Amino acid sequence: MRFEVKGTPLPVAICYLEAGESIRTEKGAMSWMSPNMQMSTTSGGGIGKMFSRALQGEAMFQNIYTAQGGPGMIAMASSFPGEMMVVDVTNNPIVAQKSSFLASEMGVNMEMFFQKKLGAGFFGGEGFIMQKFSGTGNVVLEIDGSLITYDLEAGQSILVDTGCLALMQQSCSIDIESVKGLGNKLLGGEGFFNTRVTGPGRVWLQTMPASNLYQAIAPAASN
């Protein structure tokens, strides 16, 4: 199985499958495909898995596409201006923002990831629940805006504005840090809290969270 990402600012992920190979996708993700791709809809493990995905911001049901009788192709277009990532999670579990999942190989496991610290859950911008991807193979994720990557050493931290954390390796940890000074909190326009991500591990940041885009266009939309 091979993935190719094309286009900007609304990219598409194209997956090329060998005969008999299957790919799991988010509901409604398919944009175009070869005629020999066979679709089946699944709950992916019963009621518990369905509600787990709902809490992660995903659809309760997923689609599985299988190449029948020869090589196949399926394309999945972005639903939001930004970028797409193809991440190999083999021996490299990652934690991502909710609603980032687009597609994956069948060997990839998706599960809820709970923030261990209460403050990070309330004020860190991602809530208590994020998505953890592990297992074997590649997962395709949607990123809001452009993507910036940092590699953090053990104990090294970066402060991130609310919502700009797209994903991180599981070896990283999250906490919150209060903006210093009452005037800064009230007048600085940066809110009361920032998210602190601490290494070791890689961190992927997004430049335009969906909430920021909505705030930017809301005044024009209301006119």
C-alpha positions in Angstrom: 0.0 0.0 0.0 1.3 3.4 -1.0 0.0 6.9 -0.1 0.5 10.2 -2.0 -0.7 13.6 -0.8 -1.3 16.3 -3.5 -2.7 19.8 -3.7 -2.9 22.9 -1.5 -4.6 24.5 0.5 -7.3 21.7 0.2 -5.2 18.6 -0.3 -6.1 15.1 -1.2 -4.6 11.8 0.0 -4.5 9.1 -2.7 -4.0 5.5 -1.6 -2.8 2.9 -4.1 -3.6 -0.7 -3.0 -2.5 -4.1 -4.2 -5.1 -6.8 -4.9 -6.8 -7.8 -1.7 -5.5 -4.9 0.4 -8.0 -2.9 2.4 -8.0 0.6 3.9 -10.2 2.0 6.7 -11.7 5.5 6.2 -13.7 8.0 8.1 -17.4 8.1 7.0 -17.9 10.1 3.8 -14.1 10.5 3.2 -14.0 8.9 -0.3 -13.8 11.5 -3.2 -13.0 9.2 -6.1 -11.7 5.7 -6.6 -11.1 2.9 -9.2 -14.2 0.8 -10.1 -12.8 -2.3 -8.4 -12.8 -0.9 -4.9 -15.4 -2.7 -2.8 -16.9 -0.8 0.1 -18.3 -2.2 3.4 -19.5 -0.2 6.4 -18.6 -1.3 9.9 -19.0 -0.4 13.5 -15.4 -1.4 14.0 -15.9 -3.4 17.2 -19.4 -2.8 18.5 -21.2 -0.2 20.6 -18.2 0.6 22.8 -16.0 1.4 19.9 -18.7 3.4 18.2 -19.2 5.7 21.3 -15.5 5.9 21.7 -15.1 7.3 18.2 -18.0 9.7 18.8 -16.2 11.1 21.9 -13.1 11.6 19.7 -15.1 13.7 17.3 -15.4 11.0 14.6 -18.3 9.3 13.0 -19.7 6.2 14.8 -19.4 4.1 11.6 -16.3 3.7 9.4 -15.9 2.4 5.8 -13.5 -0.3 4.6 -12.5 -0.3 1.0 -10.9 -3.4 -0.6 -9.2 -3.7 -4.0 -10.9 -6.6 -5.8 -9.3 -8.6 -8.6 -6.2 -6.3 -9.0 -4.6 -3.1 -7.9 -6.9 -0.3 -6.8 -6.9 3.4 -6.0 -9.0 5.6 -3.6 -8.7 9.3 -3.0 -9.8 11.2 0.1 -10.1 15.0 -0.1 -9.6 17.4 2.8 -12.7 18.9 4.5 -10.8 22.0 5.8 -8.0 24.3 4.5 -4.7 22.9 5.7 -2.4 19.9 5.2 -2.5 16.1 5.4 0.0 13.9 7.1 0.8 10.3 6.5 2.3 8.9 9.7 3.8 5.4 10.2 2.8 4.5 13.8 4.7 1.2 13.7 6.8 1.3 17.0 5.9 5.0 17.1 2.5 5.7 18.8 1.2 9.2 18.4 -1.5 11.3 20.1 -3.5 13.7 18.0 -6.3 16.3 18.3 -9.8 15.1 18.0 -11.4 14.8 14.6 -8.0 14.5 12.8 -8.5 10.9 11.5 -9.1 10.5 7.8 -7.9 7.0 6.9 -5.5 4.2 8.0 -4.2 0.8 7.1 -6.1 -2.0 8.8 -3.2 -2.7 11.3 -3.6 0.8 12.9 -5.5 1.0 16.2 -7.4 4.1 17.1 -8.4 4.7 20.8 -9.2 7.5 23.2 -6.3 9.2 25.0 -7.2 10.9 28.3 -5.3 13.8 29.6 -3.7 12.7 32.9 -3.7 16.2 34.4 -7.0 17.9 35.2 -5.8 21.4 34.3 -4.6 20.3 30.9 -8.0 18.8 30.3 -9.9 22.0 31.2 -7.6 24.7 29.9 -5.2 23.1 27.4 -7.3 23.6 24.3 -7.7 19.9 23.5 -10.0 18.9 26.3 -9.7 15.6 28.2 -10.0 13.4 25.2 -7.6 13.2 22.3 -6.8 10.4 19.8 -4.1 7.8 20.2 -2.9 5.8 17.1 -0.7 2.7 17.5 -0.2 -0.7 16.0 1.2 -1.3 12.5 1.0 0.8 9.4 0.2 4.3 8.3 -2.6 6.7 9.4 -3.7 9.8 7.4 -4.5 12.8 9.5 -5.9 16.3 8.6 -4.1 19.3 10.0 -5.6 22.8 10.2 -3.5 25.4 8.4 0.2 24.8 7.8 2.3 22.3 9.8 5.4 23.1 11.8 7.5 20.4 13.5 9.8 20.5 16.6 11.9 17.8 18.1 12.1 18.2 21.9 14.9 16.7 24.0 14.1 15.1 27.4 12.9 17.9 29.7 12.7 20.5 26.9 9.4 22.3 26.6 7.5 24.5 24.2 4.6 26.8 25.0 1.7 26.5 22.5 -1.3 28.7 22.1 -4.7 27.0 22.6 -5.6 24.7 19.7 -2.3 24.9 17.9 -1.2 21.4 19.1 -2.0 19.0 16.2 -0.2 15.9 17.4 2.8 14.6 19.3 4.6 11.4 20.0 3.3 9.5 23.0 6.6 10.1 24.8 5.7 13.8 25.2 3.6 15.2 28.0 1.1 18.0 28.2 0.4 20.5 31.0 -0.9 24.1 31.2 0.8 27.3 32.2 -1.0 30.5 33.2 -0.2 33.7 31.4 1.7 35.9 33.8 0.2 39.3 34.9 -3.5 40.3 35.2 -3.1 42.9 32.5 -1.6 40.4 30.1 -4.5 38.0 30.8 -7.2 40.7 30.3 -5.7 42.8 27.5 -3.1 40.7 25.7 -5.6 38.8 23.6 -3.8 35.5 24.3 -6.2 34.1 26.9 -5.4 33.0 30.4 -3.5 29.8 29.7 -1.0 28.3 27.3 -0.3 24.6 26.7 3.2 23.4 27.7 4.4 20.3 25.8 7.5 18.6 27.2 9.8 16.1 25.5 11.3 13.9 24.7 9.6 13.5 21.4 8.4 15.2 18.2 5.6 17.8 18.3 3.6 18.9 15.2 1.9 22.3 15.5 -0.8 23.8 13.3 -1.0 27.4 12.3 -4.7 27.9 11.9 -6.9 25.9 14.3 -10.5 25.7 13.1 -11.7 27.8 16.0 -9.4 30.6 15.0 -10.6 30.5 11.4 -14.2 30.7 12.5 -13.5 33.7 14.7 -11.7 35.4 11.8 -14.6 35.0 9.3 -17.5 35.3 11.7 -17.7 39.2 11.4 -17.7 39.1 7.6 -20.3 36.2 7.6 -22.7 38.2 9.8 -22.7 41.2 7.5 
